[in-house]
């Protein structure tokens, strides 16, 4: 849902805010970036819960290297 605040890795001072399209993509390909924690802001969850057509989908795709 647009306006949803998401926090990565306990970075409480700099939330990701989903834009008008309702889609946010984070591409860590080619980096050493890791996501250890993902939280959705409590107020954002309340708004989603109270909105008849409100929803949130978190889709994670990852690859591992095999020896």
ZAPA-234275 format. One record per residue: residue number from 1; y, z, x of N, C-alpha, C in turn. Coordinates in Angstrom, 1 decimal. Layout:
<rs>
R   nr    n.yy    n.zz    n.xx   ca.yy   ca.zz   ca.xx    c.yy    c.zz    c.xx
R  NUM       Y       Z       X       Y       Z       X       Y       Z       X
...
</rs>
This chain:
<rs>
R   nr    n.yy    n.zz    n.xx   ca.yy   ca.zz   ca.xx    c.yy    c.zz    c.xx
R    1    -1.2     0.0     0.8     0.0     0.0     0.0     1.2     0.0     0.9
R    2     2.2    -0.9     0.6     3.4    -0.9     1.4     4.1     0.5     1.5
R    3     4.6     0.8     2.7     5.3     2.1     2.9     4.4     3.2     3.3
R    4     3.1     3.0     3.3     2.1     4.0     3.8     2.3     4.4     5.2
R    5     2.3     5.6     5.5     2.5     6.1     6.9     1.1     6.5     7.5
R    6     0.8     6.0     8.7    -0.4     6.2     9.3    -0.1     6.7    10.8
R    7    -0.8     7.7    11.2    -0.7     8.3    12.5    -1.9     8.0    13.3
R    8    -1.7     7.5    14.6    -2.8     7.3    15.5    -2.7     8.3    16.6
R    9    -3.8     8.9    17.0    -4.0     9.8    18.1    -2.9    10.9    18.2
R   10    -2.7    11.5    17.1    -1.8    12.7    16.9    -0.4    12.4    17.3
R   11     0.0    11.1    17.2     1.4    10.7    17.5     2.3    11.0    16.3
R   12     2.6    12.2    16.0     3.3    12.6    14.8     4.7    12.1    14.8
R   13     5.3    11.9    15.9     6.7    11.5    16.0     6.9    10.0    15.7
R   14     5.9     9.2    15.8     6.0     7.8    15.6     4.9     7.2    14.7
R   15     5.0     7.4    13.4     4.0     6.8    12.5     4.1     5.3    12.4
R   16     3.0     4.7    12.1     2.9     3.3    11.7     3.3     3.3    10.3
R   17     4.2     2.4     9.9     4.6     2.3     8.5     4.2     0.9     8.0
R   18     3.3     0.8     7.0     2.8    -0.5     6.5     4.0    -1.2     5.8
R   19     4.1    -2.5     6.2     5.2    -3.3     5.7     5.0    -3.8     4.3
R   20     5.9    -4.7     3.9     6.0    -5.2     2.5     4.7    -6.0     2.1
R   21     4.0    -6.6     3.0     2.8    -7.3     2.7     1.6    -6.3     2.4
R   22     1.8    -5.1     2.8     0.7    -4.1     2.6    -0.4    -4.2     3.6
R   23    -0.2    -5.0     4.6    -1.2    -5.2     5.7    -0.6    -4.9     7.0
R   24    -1.3    -4.1     7.8    -0.9    -3.8     9.2    -2.1    -4.1    10.1
R   25    -1.9    -4.9    11.1    -3.0    -5.2    12.0    -2.6    -4.7    13.4
R   26    -3.6    -4.0    14.0    -3.4    -3.5    15.4    -4.5    -4.2    16.2
R   27    -4.0    -5.0    17.2    -5.0    -5.7    18.1    -5.0    -5.0    19.5
R   28    -6.1    -4.4    19.8    -6.2    -3.8    21.1    -7.0    -4.6    22.1
R   29    -7.3    -5.8    21.7    -8.1    -6.7    22.5    -7.4    -6.9    23.9
R   30    -8.2    -6.8    25.0    -7.6    -6.9    26.3    -6.9    -5.8    26.8
R   31    -6.9    -4.6    26.1    -6.2    -3.4    26.6    -7.3    -2.3    26.7
R   32    -6.8    -1.2    27.3    -7.7    -0.1    27.4    -7.4     1.0    26.4
R   33    -6.6     0.5    25.4    -6.2     1.5    24.3    -7.4     1.9    23.5
R   34    -7.4     3.2    23.2    -8.4     3.8    22.3    -7.8     4.5    21.1
R   35    -8.5     4.4    20.0    -8.1     5.2    18.8    -9.1     6.3    18.7
R   36    -8.6     7.5    19.0    -9.4     8.7    18.9    -9.2     9.5    17.5
R   37    -8.1     9.2    16.9    -7.8     9.9    15.6    -6.9     9.0    14.8
R   38    -7.2     8.9    13.5    -6.4     8.2    12.5    -6.2     9.0    11.3
R   39    -4.9     9.3    11.0    -4.6    10.1     9.8    -3.6     9.4     8.9
R   40    -3.8     9.5     7.6    -2.8     9.0     6.6    -1.9    10.2     6.2
R   41    -0.6     9.9     6.2     0.3    10.9     5.8     0.0    11.5     4.4
R   42     0.1    12.8     4.2    -0.3    13.4     2.9     0.6    12.9     1.7
R   43     1.9    12.7     2.0     2.8    12.2     0.9     2.3    10.8     0.5
R   44     2.0     9.9     1.5     1.5     8.6     1.3     0.3     8.6     0.4
R   45    -0.6     9.5     0.7    -1.9     9.6     0.0    -1.6    10.0    -1.5
R   46    -0.7    11.0    -1.7    -0.3    11.4    -3.0     0.3    10.2    -3.8
R   47     1.1     9.4    -3.2     1.7     8.2    -3.9     0.6     7.2    -4.2
R   48    -0.3     7.0    -3.3    -1.4     6.1    -3.6    -2.3     6.6    -4.7
R   49    -2.5     7.9    -4.7    -3.4     8.5    -5.7    -2.7     8.4    -7.1
R   50    -1.4     8.6    -7.2    -0.7     8.6    -8.5    -0.3     7.2    -9.0
R   51    -0.5     6.1    -8.1    -0.2     4.8    -8.5    -1.5     4.1    -9.1
R   52    -1.3     3.6   -10.3    -2.5     3.1   -11.0    -3.2     2.0   -10.1
R   53    -2.4     1.1    -9.5    -3.0     0.1    -8.7    -3.0     0.4    -7.2
R   54    -2.7     1.6    -6.8    -2.7     2.0    -5.5    -4.0     2.2    -4.8
R   55    -4.1     1.8    -3.6    -5.3     1.9    -2.8    -5.0     1.8    -1.3
R   56    -6.0     2.2    -0.5    -5.9     2.0     0.9    -7.3     1.6     1.4
R   57    -7.3     0.6     2.3    -8.5     0.1     2.9    -8.2     0.2     4.4
R   58    -9.1     0.9     5.2    -9.0     0.9     6.6   -10.3     0.2     7.1
R   59   -10.1    -0.9     7.8   -11.2    -1.7     8.3   -11.1    -1.7     9.8
R   60   -12.2    -1.3    10.5   -12.2    -1.2    11.9   -13.3    -2.1    12.4
R   61   -13.0    -3.0    13.4   -14.0    -3.9    14.0   -13.9    -3.6    15.5
R   62   -15.0    -3.4    16.1   -15.0    -3.1    17.5   -16.3    -3.7    18.2
R   63   -16.2    -4.0    19.4   -17.3    -4.5    20.2   -17.6    -3.6    21.3
R   64   -18.8    -3.5    21.7   -19.2    -2.7    22.9   -19.9    -3.7    23.9
R   65   -19.7    -3.3    25.1   -20.4    -4.1    26.2   -21.7    -3.6    26.5
R   66   -22.7    -4.5    26.6   -24.1    -4.0    26.9   -24.4    -4.4    28.3
R   67   -25.2    -3.5    29.0   -25.6    -3.8    30.4   -26.6    -4.9    30.5
</rs>
